[in-house]
């Protein structure tokens, strides 16, 4: 999960709070991953170690009533579709 702050109509700031472990590239660990679904509180970890959760700036390049195209600082694109 994450928190999202809308800075303005084209800028968002994203902070990751929790993440799920869904699989592993280690064969023995991967056997147990289906049974061990759990959230990792990475936001708490960052607060403890760094004193704050890193902010991921997101910039919107296109938006209409049904679609939003956003890019992060690493040039990864995200397409959000509004369901009716």
N, C-alpha and C positions, 0 to 999 in steps of 0.2 A: 504494500500500500504506500501511498505517497500523499503529501499535501501539496496543494497547488495555489499559488498566489497570482492573481491577475494584476500585472503591473499597469498595462494599458491595453488597447484593443489588439495590438500585435505582439505583445511581450508577456510571457509567463515565467514564473520562477517555480521550479519543481524541487521538492525535498523528499528523498526516499526515507520512509519510516520503518517499514518491514519488508522482508523478502522471503520467498518460500524456496526451500530446497526441493527440487523435483527429480533430480537424477544426478548421477556421478559417472565420471569416466573411469572410476576404479571398480573393477568387476565385483569384488566382494562387497563393497559398500553399496553398489547399485542394487544388489539382491534385496536389501532391506529398505530401500528408499520408498517403495510403494506403501509400506507399513508405517514409515516414520515421517509422515507429512507434518511439518511444523513451520511456524513463522520464526524468522530470525530478526530480532529488534535492532537492525543496523543503525537506526536513528539514535537509539540510546547509546550504542557503542561509540558513534562519532561524537556525541555530546560528552561522553566520559573522556575519550582520548584527545579530541581536538577542541572541545569546548563549544562546538557548533556542528550542525548538520550541513554538509556542502550543498550549495544552491546550484541547480542545473538551469541555466537560462535557455528558454525556448522562444523562437521567433516564428510568428505566423506569416506565411507567404501568400496564402490564398484562403478565403473563407466565404461561404455563402450559407443559405439556409440549411443545407444538408451535408456540407463537407468542409473540413478544415485541414490544411496541409501546413505542418510545422517542422522546423529544423532545429536541432540542438547544436552545441558548440563543436561537436565532432563531425558535423555535416551528415548526421543520420536524419532521415526524413521519417515523419510519423503522419499517417493519414487517419483522421477521426471522422467517422460517419455517424450522423444523427439518425437514430431509429425512430420511426413514427409510432 
